[in-house]
Amino acid sequence: MSGHSKWNNIKRKKEAADGAKAKVFTKIGREMAVCVKEGGGDPNNNAKLRDLIAKAKANNVPNDNIDRIIKKAMGDSDKTNYEANVYEGYGPGGVAVIVETLTDNKNRTAGDIRHYFDKFGGNLGTTGCVSFMFSEKGIIILENTGLDEDKVMEDIFDLGASDFSMNEEEVEIETEPNDVSKIAEALREKGYSVISAEAEKIPSNYTTLTDEEAVRKMNMLLEHLEDNDDIQNVYHNWEMPESDEEDE
């Protein structure tokens, strides 16, 4: 799943400095606030909120923080309205990049994104310029607590999942985008520990960078995009070298 998985991006940050962890908390909190305003603050009646709470807990967001975000979003005093926008462009060497944002100031966010692309050898394009290279899939991550692979396979395919991969730490499951919350909830009911359950954009092909300067600039572009609080998700089709993934 190299080059696109938001979970892997979050996981790398999870092991980073406190400042990076705080940014992850901010992004998840903003997403939860929008979710509560759209679907209510009761996770029993809001499947997406359940998924976001699971993701927050997997990233060590304290329960008090989660409760505070939900209560604030439900209250009349919270006048902050976040707008969702998607930006598309090319990074160094023609790497396709999609940026999803939640912002209370679209002009500020658009200016920041354009600046990052210009500074690090890319160019921001028009809507649709790279999205045709990606397909949307539901991605569910389970914690591998000594799971039996045959039992996992039987359970997930019975529930309608399309594919899965498994390592010592986690199980990554592919579903139809609209089925992700339903299947995640069914897995919870079966006793699985769901770490993350979201629709993600998967590239149909990958771009390899061989020039050292292009690799440096691409890493810097991704770093700046992921460090911006207004930016929720960054998807790309760069076939990242293993060493780069580990170093980030």
N, C-alpha and C positions, 0 to 999 in steps of 0.2 A: 504493500500500500504506500510505497515511497512517494514522497513529493506532494501529497495532498492532505494527509490525515490531520485534521484539527486536533484530535485527541493527542497525537504525538507531539504537536506543537505545545499544547497545554502541559503535557507530561514533562517535556524538557524544562518548561518554566517552573513547574512544581519543584524541581530540584535546584532551582537557581536562587538568587539572592532574595531577601525579603521584599525589595522594591518590585521585582518582577512578580512575586506572589501577590502583592497588593494590586497590581494591574489585572491579574487574572480574576481576583475577587471583584474588582470594579466592573469588568466586562460581564461576568456571570450575573452580578447584581443588576446591571442595567437590563440584561435580557429577561431576568425574572420580573423586573418592574413592568416591562412592556407586556409580558405574558399575563401577569395578574390583572392589569387594566383591561386586557382583551377577554380573558376567560375566567376571571374571579380568583380569589385567594385560597380556595379550598382545593388542596391537591387531590382529594378524593373525586372531585368533579372536574379537574383540569389536568388531563394526562400530560400535557407539555410541561406544566409546572412540576409535576412529579419527576419528570425526566431531568429538569433543571436543578431541582433539589438534590437529586442523586449525583449530578455532576458537581454541584457545589460541595457536597460532603466528600466526594472523591478528591477534591482539591483542597481539603482541610479547611473549608469555610466554616467557622463556628456556628452552631445552631442558633445562638442569640442573634448573630448577624443575619442569618436567613430569615428568622422570624421578624426582625426589624424591617428588612427590605419589603417583605410581604405586607406588613401592617402599614408601612408608609405608602406603598402603592395603592392600597385599598382606601386610604384616607383622602378626604377632600382637600387637605392642606398641600398635597403634592401636585403642584401645577406644572411640573416638568414633563414636556411631551417630546418623546424621542421619535425621530423619523428614520425609517429604514431606506437605505439607498445602496445601489450596487454600481461599482466602477470596474471597468475592464481596460486592460492595456498589455503592453509587452515590456518585459524586463530586458536586461542585457542578453544578447545572443538570440533574441526572439522568443524568450520564455513567456508563455501565456500566463497572465495573472488576473485573478478575479478578487475584488475586495468588497466585502459586505460590511456596511456601517450601521450604527444606531447613534444618531446625533441630535442634539438640541440646537445645533447651528450648522446647517448644511454648507453655507459659504465657507466657514472656517475649515470644515472637514475636507471639502473638495479642494481648497487651496493647499492644505497640508499634503494630500495625496498627490496632487500634480507636482508639488515641489519635490517629493521623494522620488517620483519617477524620473523627473528631469535631472535631479542631482546624481542619480546612480545609473545613468546610461539607459534608461527606458523611455517609453512614451505612453501617455494615457490616451486611450482610444475611445471610440464611440460605443454605445450600447450594442452588444451583439458581435463585436469584433473578435472575441475569443471564446464566448460562452458556447458556441457550437462545437468546440473541442472537448466539452465536458458533458457528462451525464449525471443526473441526480440519483443518488442511492441512499437508502437508510443504512446507517452504520451503528450497530450496537456493540458496546464493549462490555464483556463480563470479566470479573475477577476470577482467575484460575485458582481455585482453592483445592487443588488436587482432584480436579474433575476427570471423569472417565470420558474419553473422546467419543466412544461409540454411543454412550448415553446422551452426550451433548448433541451429537449429530442427529440422533433419533428425535430428540425433543425439538430442536430448532426447525428441522424440516417438517415435522408434524404441524408446527405453528405457521408454516408458510415462508420461512426464510429461503433465500436463493443460494447462499454460499457461506462458508466460514473458514477461518484459519485460526490456529491455536499454537501458543507457545507456553513457556513455563509460567508466565505472569498473567496472561490475559487471553481471552477468546474474542476475535473480531468477526462479527456476523453482518452479512449483507442482506438487506430486505428491500422491498419496494418503498419509496419515500413515504407514502401515505400509511404504510403499515408499521412504521418504526415504533410509535408509542404503544400501539396495541400489542405487538409482539414483545416489547420490553416489559409491559405489565404482566403478560402471561408468563414470562420467564421469572419475574419476581415471585409470582404466585407458586411457581414450581420450586422456589428456594434459591434461585441463582442471585448472585450479587451483581446488579447492573451498575456499572461505573458511568456509562455515557450512552445516550440514545438520541441520535439526531440525523437529519438529512444532510448529506454532504455532497459536494461536487467532485466527481471522479474524472480525471483526464483520460481521454481515449488514446492518447499517445504522449510520449515524453520527449523532452529536449535535453540533450547532454551538452554541458559547457566544458570545453577543454582549455580555453584561455584563462590564465590565472587571474588577470585583471577582471574579466567578466565574472568569474566565480566570486571574487572579493566584492564586486559591486552588487551582485545578486544577493549575497548574504547580507550586505548592508541594507539593501532595499527591504528585504523581508524583516530584518531586525527593526527598522524604523516603522514599518507598517504594523507589526505586531505590538510595538511599544505604545502605539497611539490608543488612548482610551476610547476614542470614537469608533475604532475599527474592531469589529467583532470577529470576523473570519477572513483568512487569506488562503486562497486556493491557487495552486500553480502546477505546471507540468514539468518542472525541473527535476530531472533524475539526479537527486542529490547523492554525492559520494557518501559512503558509510561514515567516513571520518568526519565529514562536515556535519552529519546528523548528530553524531556523538558529541561534537565540540560545541554545538549551539546551546 
